[in-house]
Amino acid sequence: MNKRGATIQSQWNAARHTIYEAIARRAAHAALLGAVIVIFAATLPGQSRASGQGLQQRLEFALIVSRHGVRSPLAANTRLDPYSAIPWPRWDVAPGELTAHGYELLVSFGAYDRRWFTEDGLLPAAGCVDRLVSIDADSDQRTVASGEALAEGLSHGCHLKVHARPQGELDTLFHPDASPAGAEAREGALESLRKGLNGDPNSVSSVNRRLLDEMQEVLDGCSIVTACSSELPPPAKQLLEIPATLKPGNYAHLFEMHGPLATGSSFAEDFLMEYANGDSMSSVGWGRLDEEHIRRLLGLHTAYFSLTHRTPFVAQVEASNLLERILRTLNQEITGERAIGTLGDPGKRVVILVGHDTNLAALAALLQLHWTVDGRADDTPPGAELQFLVFRDERGHASIRLRYMVQTLTQMRNLQSLSRRNPPAQLDLVVPGCPPAGGLCAWSDFRHVAESAINPAFIEGH
């Protein structure tokens, strides 16, 4: 393991002993839950596949864009506390860092990926896979650590290096809005967002008022789960009193959007992280939330992302360069033609990029992808994977399948081991404009759809 991986790993060694004890305690409870998970994929990993013409398909290559795992809130408690009647919980990691629980969840996810890639013949059942797998992560602690966790699950104890820039150094693969086209990108993004808001930044607060009111009740000390407390003082700041503003961003941000929806979206994510991290229910939303309420409040996050990262022009800026790099990599694998700007090295069978929910949302917007997985529409939970899978039939024709795979909230909270009997929730995606054949899209059709979606102005080096 490299120096960075060793440092990350050592931070959690002490915590792991406690986690493994918790796994044992939860095992009996998990068995009672039955882990009944709906699998949305048309075919399960490891099953034989056939195209619409009845030809057998062989999995040849996988490129995965993954979100980092469960993290602590991005904001420090000093920024969070004014919005709630009771101080927010303290975490044992710095703001925005991967937790020990989040690390173990991704070890399990990596191990599951290894198993089904083995069943499909893409990776060997035993031995090291460092020559066959490449992992690149954004430079944040949570993304690098998430890559290390996936590497541990995939590698069966062998060395599998995670490639990343030094922490704090911007990686334009994951944050392309800092490219030389930044000024044009920021201006276009602002204009696009203003149109989406009908010129009024307050409009999104009105549309999402019901969920914002429910969020405020939780912050005030009220919920359906527990009775309201008249002894709690009102928070110093109220959600609906936050001025709604939209202005140009700087450095790695296209824009800065503030207001009730942006803040409520962040709080909903924080509650999700508390729940997925396995925290006591008495501390998840101060004991005022259950899973049903968390799912409902996540509608604020979905609404915010639909506006800020699925707006077409914004998605072009944020994902054109990434999708172009993905296309080059897929084309090199399919045609055998060496190219510059590809991801991973030639000969790799699995290439994994560990980034952010913003990357997943922008890619989905470019390709007009939508999903409902684990009961949530277009959600991008911790560890979510958008998989670009290359299949080749008996005639040598290549096709693409896009699959979205996530650990369910129950699996994350209870640190459940993933297996064929308890798999992640998953869905084979339909790409608009790409005629499917047995769930597959011919490579030429997919390439045309993707190239048509990319804005060349935002390809790095263009």
C-alpha positions as a Markdown table, in Angstrom:
| # | Residue | x | y | z |
|---|---|---|---|---|
| 1 | Met | 0.0 | 0.0 | 0.0 |
| 2 | Asn | 1.4 | 3.5 | -0.8 |
| 3 | Lys | 2.1 | 6.1 | 1.8 |
| 4 | Arg | -1.2 | 7.8 | 1.3 |
| 5 | Gly | -3.1 | 4.6 | 1.6 |
| 6 | Ala | -1.2 | 3.6 | 4.7 |
| 7 | Thr | -2.0 | 6.9 | 6.4 |
| 8 | Ile | -5.7 | 6.5 | 5.6 |
| 9 | Gln | -5.7 | 2.9 | 6.7 |
| 10 | Ser | -4.0 | 3.6 | 10.0 |
| 11 | Gln | -6.6 | 6.2 | 10.9 |
| 12 | Trp | -9.2 | 3.5 | 11.0 |
| 13 | Asn | -7.4 | 0.5 | 12.4 |
| 14 | Ala | -8.6 | 1.2 | 15.9 |
| 15 | Ala | -12.1 | 1.9 | 14.8 |
| 16 | Arg | -12.3 | -1.3 | 12.8 |
| 17 | His | -12.3 | -3.6 | 15.9 |
| 18 | Thr | -15.4 | -1.8 | 17.2 |
| 19 | Ile | -17.0 | -2.0 | 13.8 |
| 20 | Tyr | -16.4 | -5.8 | 13.4 |
| 21 | Glu | -17.9 | -6.3 | 16.9 |
| 22 | Ala | -20.9 | -4.3 | 15.7 |
| 23 | Ile | -21.2 | -6.5 | 12.6 |
| 24 | Ala | -21.5 | -9.6 | 14.8 |
| 25 | Arg | -24.1 | -8.0 | 17.0 |
| 26 | Arg | -26.1 | -7.0 | 14.0 |
| 27 | Ala | -25.9 | -10.3 | 12.2 |
| 28 | Ala | -28.9 | -11.8 | 14.0 |
| 29 | His | -30.9 | -8.7 | 13.5 |
| 30 | Ala | -30.0 | -8.6 | 9.8 |
| 31 | Ala | -31.1 | -12.2 | 9.4 |
| 32 | Leu | -34.5 | -11.3 | 10.8 |
| 33 | Leu | -34.8 | -8.4 | 8.4 |
| 34 | Gly | -34.5 | -10.9 | 5.6 |
| 35 | Ala | -32.7 | -8.3 | 3.4 |
| 36 | Val | -35.5 | -8.3 | 0.9 |
| 37 | Ile | -34.2 | -6.1 | -1.8 |
| 38 | Val | -35.8 | -5.5 | -5.2 |
| 39 | Ile | -33.4 | -6.0 | -8.1 |
| 40 | Phe | -34.3 | -3.9 | -11.0 |
| 41 | Ala | -31.7 | -5.2 | -13.5 |
| 42 | Ala | -33.0 | -7.2 | -16.4 |
| 43 | Thr | -30.3 | -9.7 | -15.8 |
| 44 | Leu | -28.2 | -10.6 | -12.7 |
| 45 | Pro | -24.4 | -10.5 | -12.7 |
| 46 | Gly | -23.0 | -13.9 | -13.6 |
| 47 | Gln | -26.0 | -15.0 | -15.7 |
| 48 | Ser | -25.5 | -15.7 | -19.4 |
| 49 | Arg | -26.7 | -12.9 | -21.7 |
| 50 | Ala | -28.1 | -12.9 | -25.1 |
| 51 | Ser | -28.7 | -10.0 | -27.5 |
| 52 | Gly | -32.0 | -9.3 | -29.2 |
| 53 | Gln | -30.8 | -11.5 | -32.0 |
| 54 | Gly | -30.1 | -14.4 | -29.7 |
| 55 | Leu | -26.3 | -14.1 | -29.8 |
| 56 | Gln | -24.4 | -14.8 | -26.6 |
| 57 | Gln | -22.7 | -11.7 | -25.2 |
| 58 | Arg | -19.4 | -11.7 | -23.3 |
| 59 | Leu | -18.5 | -9.0 | -20.8 |
| 60 | Glu | -15.1 | -7.6 | -21.9 |
| 61 | Phe | -14.6 | -4.3 | -20.0 |
| 62 | Ala | -16.2 | -2.2 | -17.3 |
| 63 | Leu | -15.7 | 1.5 | -16.6 |
| 64 | Ile | -17.3 | 2.7 | -13.3 |
| 65 | Val | -18.0 | 6.2 | -12.1 |
| 66 | Ser | -18.6 | 6.0 | -8.4 |
| 67 | Arg | -19.5 | 8.5 | -5.7 |
| 68 | His | -17.4 | 8.5 | -2.5 |
| 69 | Gly | -18.8 | 6.7 | 0.6 |
| 70 | Val | -20.5 | 7.9 | 3.8 |
| 71 | Arg | -18.9 | 11.1 | 5.0 |
| 72 | Ser | -19.3 | 13.7 | 7.8 |
| 73 | Pro | -21.2 | 16.9 | 7.0 |
| 74 | Leu | -19.3 | 19.3 | 4.7 |
| 75 | Ala | -19.9 | 22.2 | 7.0 |
| 76 | Ala | -18.4 | 22.6 | 10.5 |
| 77 | Asn | -20.7 | 22.5 | 13.5 |
| 78 | Thr | -20.2 | 26.2 | 14.1 |
| 79 | Arg | -22.0 | 26.8 | 10.8 |
| 80 | Leu | -24.7 | 24.2 | 11.4 |
| 81 | Asp | -25.7 | 24.9 | 15.0 |
| 82 | Pro | -27.4 | 28.3 | 14.4 |
| 83 | Tyr | -30.1 | 26.5 | 12.3 |
| 84 | Ser | -31.2 | 24.1 | 15.0 |
| 85 | Ala | -32.7 | 24.2 | 18.5 |
| 86 | Ile | -30.1 | 21.7 | 19.7 |
| 87 | Pro | -26.4 | 21.5 | 18.6 |
| 88 | Trp | -25.7 | 19.1 | 15.7 |
| 89 | Pro | -24.0 | 15.8 | 16.5 |
| 90 | Arg | -20.2 | 15.8 | 16.6 |
| 91 | Trp | -18.4 | 13.4 | 14.3 |
| 92 | Asp | -15.1 | 11.6 | 14.9 |
| 93 | Val | -13.7 | 12.8 | 11.5 |
| 94 | Ala | -13.1 | 16.3 | 10.1 |
| 95 | Pro | -15.9 | 17.9 | 8.0 |
| 96 | Gly | -16.3 | 16.2 | 4.7 |
| 97 | Glu | -14.2 | 13.1 | 5.4 |
| 98 | Leu | -15.0 | 9.5 | 4.9 |
| 99 | Thr | -16.0 | 7.7 | 8.1 |
| 100 | Ala | -14.8 | 4.3 | 9.3 |
| 101 | His | -18.3 | 2.9 | 8.7 |
| 102 | Gly | -18.2 | 4.4 | 5.2 |
| 103 | Tyr | -14.9 | 2.8 | 4.5 |
| 104 | Glu | -16.2 | -0.7 | 5.4 |
| 105 | Leu | -19.3 | -0.2 | 3.3 |
| 106 | Leu | -17.1 | 0.3 | 0.2 |
| 107 | Val | -14.8 | -2.6 | 1.1 |
| 108 | Ser | -18.0 | -4.7 | 0.9 |
| 109 | Phe | -19.0 | -3.0 | -2.4 |
| 110 | Gly | -15.6 | -3.7 | -3.9 |
| 111 | Ala | -15.7 | -7.3 | -2.8 |
| 112 | Tyr | -19.1 | -7.6 | -4.4 |
| 113 | Asp | -17.9 | -6.1 | -7.7 |
| 114 | Arg | -15.0 | -8.6 | -7.6 |
| 115 | Arg | -17.4 | -11.5 | -7.2 |
| 116 | Trp | -19.7 | -10.6 | -10.1 |
| 117 | Phe | -16.8 | -9.6 | -12.4 |
| 118 | Thr | -15.3 | -13.1 | -11.6 |
| 119 | Glu | -18.6 | -14.8 | -12.4 |
| 120 | Asp | -18.7 | -13.0 | -15.7 |
| 121 | Gly | -15.1 | -14.0 | -16.5 |
| 122 | Leu | -13.8 | -10.4 | -16.4 |
| 123 | Leu | -11.5 | -11.0 | -13.4 |
| 124 | Pro | -9.9 | -14.1 | -12.0 |
| 125 | Ala | -11.4 | -15.8 | -9.0 |
| 126 | Ala | -8.1 | -15.8 | -7.1 |
| 127 | Gly | -4.9 | -13.8 | -7.1 |
| 128 | Cys | -4.0 | -10.1 | -7.5 |
| 129 | Val | -5.7 | -7.9 | -10.0 |
| 130 | Asp | -3.4 | -4.9 | -10.0 |
| 131 | Arg | -2.6 | -5.5 | -13.7 |
| 132 | Leu | -6.3 | -5.7 | -14.6 |
| 133 | Val | -7.9 | -2.9 | -12.5 |
| 134 | Ser | -7.2 | 0.8 | -12.4 |
| 135 | Ile | -8.6 | 3.2 | -9.8 |
| 136 | Asp | -8.5 | 7.0 | -10.1 |
| 137 | Ala | -9.9 | 9.3 | -7.4 |
| 138 | Asp | -10.4 | 13.0 | -6.9 |
| 139 | Ser | -7.9 | 14.6 | -4.6 |
| 140 | Asp | -10.3 | 15.0 | -1.5 |
| 141 | Gln | -9.7 | 12.8 | 1.5 |
| 142 | Arg | -13.2 | 11.2 | 1.1 |
| 143 | Thr | -12.6 | 10.2 | -2.5 |
| 144 | Val | -9.1 | 8.9 | -2.1 |
| 145 | Ala | -10.1 | 6.9 | 1.0 |
| 146 | Ser | -13.1 | 5.6 | -0.9 |
| 147 | Gly | -10.8 | 4.4 | -3.6 |
| 148 | Glu | -8.6 | 2.7 | -1.1 |
| 149 | Ala | -11.7 | 0.9 | 0.3 |
| 150 | Leu | -12.8 | -0.3 | -3.1 |
| 151 | Ala | -9.3 | -1.4 | -3.8 |
| 152 | Glu | -9.2 | -3.4 | -0.6 |
| 153 | Gly | -12.4 | -5.2 | -1.5 |
| 154 | Leu | -11.4 | -5.9 | -5.1 |
| 155 | Ser | -7.8 | -6.9 | -4.5 |
| 156 | His | -8.2 | -9.7 | -1.9 |
| 157 | Gly | -5.3 | -8.3 | 0.1 |
| 158 | Cys | -3.0 | -7.6 | -2.8 |
| 159 | His | -1.6 | -4.2 | -3.6 |
| 160 | Leu | -3.9 | -2.1 | -5.8 |
| 161 | Lys | -2.8 | 1.5 | -6.1 |
| 162 | Val | -5.2 | 4.4 | -6.1 |
| 163 | His | -4.1 | 7.2 | -8.4 |
| 164 | Ala | -4.9 | 10.7 | -7.2 |
| 165 | Arg | -3.4 | 14.2 | -7.2 |
| 166 | Pro | -2.1 | 15.6 | -3.9 |
| 167 | Gln | -4.8 | 16.5 | -1.5 |
| 168 | Gly | -6.0 | 20.0 | -2.1 |
| 169 | Glu | -4.9 | 20.1 | -5.8 |
| 170 | Leu | -7.8 | 20.6 | -8.2 |
| 171 | Asp | -8.4 | 17.7 | -10.6 |
| 172 | Thr | -10.2 | 19.0 | -13.7 |
| 173 | Leu | -11.5 | 15.5 | -14.5 |
| 174 | Phe | -13.9 | 15.9 | -11.6 |
| 175 | His | -14.1 | 19.7 | -11.5 |
| 176 | Pro | -13.8 | 20.8 | -15.1 |
| 177 | Asp | -15.4 | 24.2 | -14.5 |
| 178 | Ala | -12.0 | 25.5 | -13.5 |
| 179 | Ser | -10.8 | 25.0 | -17.1 |
| 180 | Pro | -9.6 | 27.9 | -19.4 |
| 181 | Ala | -13.2 | 28.2 | -20.6 |
| 182 | Gly | -14.2 | 29.1 | -17.0 |
| 183 | Ala | -15.4 | 32.6 | -17.8 |
| 184 | Glu | -17.7 | 31.5 | -20.6 |
| 185 | Ala | -18.9 | 28.6 | -18.5 |
| 186 | Arg | -19.8 | 30.7 | -15.5 |
| 187 | Glu | -21.7 | 33.2 | -17.6 |
| 188 | Gly | -23.6 | 30.5 | -19.5 |
| 189 | Ala | -24.4 | 28.6 | -16.3 |
| 190 | Leu | -25.8 | 31.7 | -14.6 |
| 191 | Glu | -28.0 | 32.5 | -17.6 |
| 192 | Ser | -29.2 | 28.9 | -17.8 |
| 193 | Leu | -30.0 | 28.8 | -14.1 |
| 194 | Arg | -31.8 | 32.2 | -14.2 |
| 195 | Lys | -34.0 | 30.8 | -16.9 |
| 196 | Gly | -34.7 | 27.7 | -14.8 |
| 197 | Leu | -35.7 | 30.0 | -12.0 |
| 198 | Asn | -37.8 | 32.3 | -14.2 |
| 199 | Gly | -35.5 | 35.1 | -13.0 |
| 200 | Asp | -36.5 | 34.6 | -9.4 |
| 201 | Pro | -34.2 | 32.7 | -7.0 |
| 202 | Asn | -37.0 | 32.5 | -4.5 |
| 203 | Ser | -39.2 | 30.5 | -6.9 |
| 204 | Val | -37.7 | 27.2 | -5.9 |
| 205 | Ser | -38.5 | 27.8 | -2.2 |
| 206 | Ser | -42.1 | 28.3 | -3.1 |
| 207 | Val | -42.3 | 25.1 | -5.2 |
| 208 | Asn | -40.6 | 23.1 | -2.4 |
| 209 | Arg | -42.3 | 24.9 | 0.5 |
| 210 | Arg | -44.0 | 21.8 | 2.0 |
| 211 | Leu | -40.7 | 19.9 | 2.4 |
| 212 | Leu | -38.9 | 23.0 | 3.6 |
| 213 | Asp | -41.6 | 23.5 | 6.3 |
| 214 | Glu | -41.1 | 19.9 | 7.3 |
| 215 | Met | -37.4 | 20.3 | 7.5 |
| 216 | Gln | -37.9 | 23.4 | 9.7 |
| 217 | Glu | -40.1 | 21.5 | 12.0 |
| 218 | Val | -37.3 | 19.0 | 12.6 |
| 219 | Leu | -34.8 | 21.8 | 13.2 |
| 220 | Asp | -37.2 | 23.4 | 15.6 |
| 221 | Gly | -37.5 | 20.2 | 17.6 |
| 222 | Cys | -40.8 | 18.8 | 16.2 |
| 223 | Ser | -41.6 | 15.7 | 14.1 |
| 224 | Ile | -44.1 | 13.0 | 13.8 |
| 225 | Val | -41.7 | 10.6 | 15.5 |
| 226 | Thr | -41.5 | 12.7 | 18.7 |
| 227 | Ala | -43.8 | 15.4 | 20.2 |
| 228 | Cys | -42.8 | 19.0 | 19.9 |
| 229 | Ser | -40.9 | 20.4 | 22.9 |
| 230 | Ser | -42.0 | 23.8 | 24.2 |
| 231 | Glu | -38.8 | 24.0 | 26.2 |
| 232 | Leu | -36.5 | 24.3 | 23.3 |
| 233 | Pro | -35.5 | 27.8 | 22.2 |
| 234 | Pro | -36.1 | 28.6 | 18.5 |
| 235 | Pro | -33.1 | 28.4 | 16.3 |
| 236 | Ala | -31.1 | 31.5 | 15.7 |
| 237 | Lys | -31.6 | 31.2 | 12.0 |
| 238 | Gln | -34.7 | 30.0 | 10.0 |
| 239 | Leu | -34.5 | 28.3 | 6.6 |
| 240 | Leu | -37.1 | 30.5 | 4.9 |
| 241 | Glu | -35.3 | 33.6 | 6.1 |
| 242 | Ile | -32.1 | 32.8 | 4.2 |
| 243 | Pro | -31.8 | 35.2 | 1.3 |
| 244 | Ala | -32.0 | 33.5 | -2.0 |
| 245 | Thr | -29.1 | 34.5 | -4.2 |
| 246 | Leu | -27.4 | 33.4 | -7.4 |
| 247 | Lys | -24.0 | 34.7 | -8.3 |
| 248 | Pro | -20.8 | 33.7 | -10.2 |
| 249 | Gly | -18.6 | 31.1 | -8.6 |
| 250 | Asn | -14.8 | 31.1 | -8.3 |
| 251 | Tyr | -12.0 | 28.5 | -8.6 |
| 252 | Ala | -13.8 | 25.1 | -8.8 |
| 253 | His | -17.4 | 26.3 | -8.7 |
| 254 | Leu | -19.4 | 27.5 | -11.6 |
| 255 | Phe | -21.8 | 29.5 | -9.5 |
| 256 | Glu | -22.8 | 30.1 | -5.9 |
| 257 | Met | -26.5 | 29.5 | -5.1 |
| 258 | His | -27.7 | 30.2 | -1.6 |
| 259 | Gly | -31.1 | 30.1 | -0.1 |
| 260 | Pro | -33.6 | 27.8 | 1.6 |
| 261 | Leu | -33.4 | 25.0 | -0.9 |
| 262 | Ala | -29.6 | 24.9 | -1.0 |
| 263 | Thr | -29.4 | 24.8 | 2.8 |
| 264 | Gly | -32.3 | 22.4 | 3.2 |
| 265 | Ser | -30.7 | 20.1 | 0.6 |
| 266 | Ser | -27.5 | 20.0 | 2.5 |
| 267 | Phe | -29.3 | 19.3 | 5.8 |
| 268 | Ala | -31.2 | 16.4 | 4.2 |
| 269 | Glu | -27.9 | 14.9 | 3.0 |
| 270 | Asp | -26.5 | 15.3 | 6.6 |
| 271 | Phe | -29.4 | 13.3 | 8.0 |
| 272 | Leu | -28.9 | 10.7 | 5.3 |
| 273 | Met | -25.2 | 10.4 | 6.3 |
| 274 | Glu | -26.2 | 10.0 | 10.0 |
| 275 | Tyr | -28.6 | 7.2 | 9.2 |
| 276 | Ala | -26.3 | 5.4 | 6.7 |
| 277 | Asn | -23.4 | 5.7 | 9.1 |
| 278 | Gly | -25.3 | 3.5 | 11.6 |
| 279 | Asp | -25.6 | 6.2 | 14.2 |
| 280 | Ser | -28.1 | 5.7 | 17.1 |
| 281 | Met | -31.6 | 6.6 | 16.1 |
| 282 | Ser | -31.7 | 8.9 | 19.1 |
| 283 | Ser | -29.1 | 11.0 | 17.4 |
| 284 | Val | -30.3 | 10.8 | 13.7 |
| 285 | Gly | -32.0 | 14.1 | 13.3 |
| 286 | Trp | -31.9 | 14.4 | 17.1 |
| 287 | Gly | -34.2 | 11.3 | 17.3 |
| 288 | Arg | -36.9 | 13.1 | 15.3 |
| 289 | Leu | -36.6 | 11.1 | 12.1 |
| 290 | Asp | -37.0 | 7.6 | 10.8 |
| 291 | Glu | -36.2 | 6.2 | 7.4 |
| 292 | Glu | -39.5 | 7.2 | 5.9 |
| 293 | His | -38.9 | 10.8 | 6.9 |
| 294 | Ile | -35.3 | 10.8 | 5.7 |
| 295 | Arg | -36.4 | 9.5 | 2.3 |
| 296 | Arg | -39.0 | 12.2 | 2.0 |
| 297 | Leu | -36.7 | 15.0 | 3.0 |
| 298 | Leu | -34.2 | 13.8 | 0.4 |
| 299 | Gly | -36.6 | 15.3 | -2.1 |
| 300 | Leu | -35.0 | 18.6 | -1.3 |
| 301 | His | -31.6 | 17.3 | -2.4 |
| 302 | Thr | -33.1 | 15.8 | -5.6 |
| 303 | Ala | -34.8 | 19.1 | -6.4 |
| 304 | Tyr | -31.7 | 21.1 | -5.8 |
| 305 | Phe | -29.5 | 18.8 | -7.9 |
| 306 | Ser | -32.2 | 18.7 | -10.7 |
| 307 | Leu | -31.8 | 22.5 | -10.9 |
| 308 | Thr | -28.1 | 22.9 | -10.3 |
| 309 | His | -26.5 | 19.9 | -12.0 |
| 310 | Arg | -29.2 | 18.6 | -14.4 |
| 311 | Thr | -29.8 | 21.9 | -16.1 |
| 312 | Pro | -28.5 | 21.1 | -19.7 |
| 313 | Phe | -25.9 | 23.8 | -20.1 |
| 314 | Val | -24.5 | 23.2 | -16.6 |
| 315 | Ala | -24.3 | 19.5 | -17.3 |
| 316 | Gln | -22.4 | 20.2 | -20.5 |
| 317 | Val | -19.8 | 22.2 | -18.6 |
| 318 | Glu | -19.5 | 19.8 | -15.7 |
| 319 | Ala | -19.5 | 16.5 | -17.7 |
| 320 | Ser | -18.5 | 17.1 | -21.3 |
| 321 | Asn | -14.8 | 16.5 | -20.6 |
| 322 | Leu | -15.5 | 13.5 | -18.4 |
| 323 | Leu | -17.8 | 11.9 | -21.0 |
| 324 | Glu | -15.3 | 12.6 | -23.7 |
| 325 | Arg | -12.6 | 10.8 | -21.7 |
| 326 | Ile | -15.0 | 7.9 | -21.1 |
| 327 | Leu | -15.7 | 7.6 | -24.8 |
| 328 | Arg | -12.0 | 7.6 | -25.7 |
| 329 | Thr | -11.4 | 4.8 | -23.2 |
| 330 | Leu | -14.4 | 2.7 | -24.4 |
| 331 | Asn | -13.3 | 3.2 | -28.0 |
| 332 | Gln | -9.7 | 2.2 | -27.3 |
| 333 | Glu | -11.0 | -1.0 | -25.6 |
| 334 | Ile | -13.5 | -1.8 | -28.4 |
| 335 | Thr | -11.3 | -1.0 | -31.4 |
| 336 | Gly | -7.9 | -1.7 | -30.1 |
| 337 | Glu | -6.8 | 1.7 | -31.4 |
| 338 | Arg | -4.4 | 3.5 | -29.0 |
| 339 | Ala | -5.5 | 7.0 | -28.1 |
| 340 | Ile | -4.5 | 9.9 | -25.9 |
| 341 | Gly | -6.6 | 11.1 | -23.0 |
| 342 | Thr | -7.9 | 7.7 | -22.0 |
| 343 | Leu | -8.6 | 6.6 | -18.5 |
| 344 | Gly | -6.5 | 3.8 | -17.0 |
| 345 | Asp | -3.8 | 2.0 | -19.0 |
| 346 | Pro | -4.3 | -0.3 | -22.0 |
| 347 | Gly | -5.0 | -3.8 | -20.9 |
| 348 | Lys | -7.0 | -2.9 | -17.9 |
| 349 | Arg | -10.4 | -4.7 | -17.7 |
| 350 | Val | -11.9 | -2.6 | -15.0 |
| 351 | Val | -11.4 | 1.2 | -14.7 |
| 352 | Ile | -13.0 | 3.0 | -11.7 |
| 353 | Leu | -13.3 | 6.7 | -11.1 |
| 354 | Val | -14.1 | 7.8 | -7.6 |
| 355 | Gly | -15.7 | 11.2 | -7.6 |
| 356 | His | -18.8 | 13.0 | -6.4 |
| 357 | Asp | -22.6 | 13.0 | -6.7 |
| 358 | Thr | -22.2 | 16.1 | -8.9 |
| 359 | Asn | -20.3 | 13.9 | -11.5 |
| 360 | Leu | -23.0 | 11.3 | -11.5 |
| 361 | Ala | -25.8 | 13.9 | -11.8 |
| 362 | Ala | -24.1 | 15.8 | -14.7 |
| 363 | Leu | -23.3 | 12.6 | -16.6 |
| 364 | Ala | -26.9 | 11.5 | -16.2 |
| 365 | Ala | -28.1 | 14.8 | -17.5 |
| 366 | Leu | -25.9 | 14.7 | -20.6 |
| 367 | Leu | -27.2 | 11.3 | -21.5 |
| 368 | Gln | -30.8 | 12.0 | -20.3 |
| 369 | Leu | -30.6 | 9.1 | -17.9 |
| 370 | His | -33.2 | 8.7 | -15.1 |
| 371 | Trp | -33.6 | 6.0 | -12.5 |
| 372 | Thr | -35.7 | 4.9 | -9.5 |
| 373 | Val | -33.6 | 2.7 | -7.3 |
| 374 | Asp | -34.3 | 1.7 | -3.7 |
| 375 | Gly | -37.4 | 3.8 | -3.9 |
| 376 | Arg | -35.7 | 7.1 | -4.8 |
| 377 | Ala | -35.8 | 8.8 | -8.1 |
| 378 | Asp | -32.5 | 10.2 | -9.6 |
| 379 | Asp | -30.8 | 10.0 | -6.2 |
| 380 | Thr | -27.1 | 9.7 | -5.9 |
| 381 | Pro | -26.4 | 8.1 | -2.5 |
| 382 | Pro | -22.9 | 7.4 | -1.1 |
| 383 | Gly | -21.0 | 4.7 | -3.0 |
| 384 | Ala | -23.4 | 4.8 | -6.0 |
| 385 | Glu | -21.9 | 3.4 | -9.2 |
| 386 | Leu | -22.8 | 4.3 | -12.8 |
| 387 | Gln | -21.3 | 1.5 | -14.8 |
| 388 | Phe | -20.4 | 1.5 | -18.5 |
| 389 | Leu | -20.2 | -2.2 | -19.5 |
| 390 | Val | -18.8 | -3.4 | -22.8 |
| 391 | Phe | -20.1 | -6.6 | -24.3 |
| 392 | Arg | -19.1 | -8.4 | -27.5 |
| 393 | Asp | -21.1 | -11.0 | -29.3 |
| 394 | Glu | -20.0 | -14.1 | -31.2 |
| 395 | Arg | -19.7 | -12.1 | -34.4 |
| 396 | Gly | -17.4 | -9.6 | -32.7 |
| 397 | His | -19.9 | -6.8 | -32.5 |
| 398 | Ala | -19.6 | -4.5 | -29.4 |
| 399 | Ser | -22.5 | -3.2 | -27.4 |
| 400 | Ile | -22.8 | -1.0 | -24.3 |
| 401 | Arg | -25.0 | -1.5 | -21.2 |
| 402 | Leu | -25.4 | 1.2 | -18.7 |
| 403 | Arg | -26.1 | 0.0 | -15.2 |
| 404 | Tyr | -26.8 | 2.0 | -12.0 |
| 405 | Met | -26.0 | 0.2 | -8.7 |
| 406 | Val | -26.4 | 1.4 | -5.1 |
| 407 | Gln | -26.3 | 0.0 | -1.6 |
| 408 | Thr | -29.8 | 0.4 | -0.1 |
| 409 | Leu | -30.3 | 2.6 | 3.0 |
| 410 | Thr | -30.9 | -0.6 | 5.0 |
| 411 | Gln | -27.7 | -2.2 | 3.7 |
| 412 | Met | -25.7 | 0.9 | 4.5 |
| 413 | Arg | -27.1 | 1.4 | 8.0 |
| 414 | Asn | -26.7 | -2.2 | 9.1 |
| 415 | Leu | -23.3 | -2.7 | 7.3 |
| 416 | Gln | -24.7 | -5.7 | 5.6 |
| 417 | Ser | -22.4 | -7.9 | 3.6 |
| 418 | Leu | -23.3 | -7.9 | -0.1 |
| 419 | Ser | -23.7 | -11.2 | -2.0 |
| 420 | Arg | -25.8 | -12.8 | -4.6 |
| 421 | Arg | -28.5 | -13.4 | -2.0 |
| 422 | Asn | -28.2 | -9.9 | -0.7 |
| 423 | Pro | -27.1 | -7.8 | -3.7 |
| 424 | Pro | -27.1 | -4.0 | -4.1 |
| 425 | Ala | -30.2 | -2.5 | -5.8 |
| 426 | Gln | -29.5 | -2.0 | -9.5 |
| 427 | Leu | -31.1 | -1.0 | -12.7 |
| 428 | Asp | -30.1 | -1.4 | -16.3 |
| 429 | Leu | -30.6 | 2.1 | -17.8 |
| 430 | Val | -32.3 | 3.1 | -21.1 |
| 431 | Val | -30.3 | 5.7 | -23.1 |
| 432 | Pro | -32.7 | 7.9 | -25.1 |
| 433 | Gly | -31.9 | 7.8 | -28.8 |
| 434 | Cys | -30.0 | 4.5 | -28.5 |
| 435 | Pro | -32.2 | 1.6 | -29.8 |
| 436 | Pro | -31.8 | -1.1 | -27.2 |
| 437 | Ala | -31.4 | -4.8 | -28.2 |
| 438 | Gly | -31.9 | -7.1 | -25.3 |
| 439 | Gly | -30.9 | -4.3 | -22.9 |
| 440 | Leu | -27.8 | -3.5 | -24.9 |
| 441 | Cys | -27.0 | -0.6 | -27.2 |
| 442 | Ala | -24.8 | -1.0 | -30.2 |
| 443 | Trp | -21.5 | 0.8 | -29.7 |
| 444 | Ser | -21.9 | 2.9 | -32.9 |
| 445 | Asp | -25.3 | 4.1 | -31.6 |
| 446 | Phe | -24.1 | 4.8 | -28.1 |
| 447 | Arg | -21.1 | 6.7 | -29.4 |
| 448 | His | -23.3 | 8.8 | -31.6 |
| 449 | Val | -25.7 | 9.7 | -28.8 |
| 450 | Ala | -22.8 | 10.5 | -26.4 |
| 451 | Glu | -20.9 | 12.6 | -29.0 |
| 452 | Ser | -24.0 | 14.6 | -29.8 |
| 453 | Ala | -24.4 | 15.4 | -26.1 |
| 454 | Ile | -20.9 | 16.7 | -25.5 |
| 455 | Asn | -20.1 | 20.4 | -25.9 |
| 456 | Pro | -16.6 | 20.5 | -27.5 |
| 457 | Ala | -16.0 | 23.9 | -25.9 |
| 458 | Phe | -15.6 | 22.3 | -22.5 |
| 459 | Ile | -13.3 | 19.5 | -23.5 |
| 460 | Glu | -9.9 | 20.0 | -21.8 |
| 461 | Gly | -7.3 | 20.9 | -24.3 |
| 462 | His | -9.8 | 21.7 | -27.1 |
